[in-house]
Amino acid sequence: MDTDILTWLENENFYLITRNRKSMPRHLSDHIAKGGHVPGILTLRPNASMRDIIDDLLLIWEATEGGEYRDQIVHIPL
């Protein structure tokens, strides 16, 4: 269940990479409304090439500071 995943992400301090662009915004909003937080959620754009996805994941990993994507959903490739 998505709410369990968000709680796990918060507890373990992990980002989520998902194709769930439909319901994840609602689940994240509900999670935040209950006082929860997540390090960040990265959603994959439809039809994105694996190369573009990997390149952007590497860029995000190398160029971001901790907490930069807290409680946000970012669509990749950027």
Secondary structure, DSSP 8 states (H G I E B T S, - for coil): -HHHHHHHHHHHT--EEES--SSHHHHHHHHHHTT---S-EEEE-TT--HHHHHHHHHHHHHH--TTTTTT-EEEE--
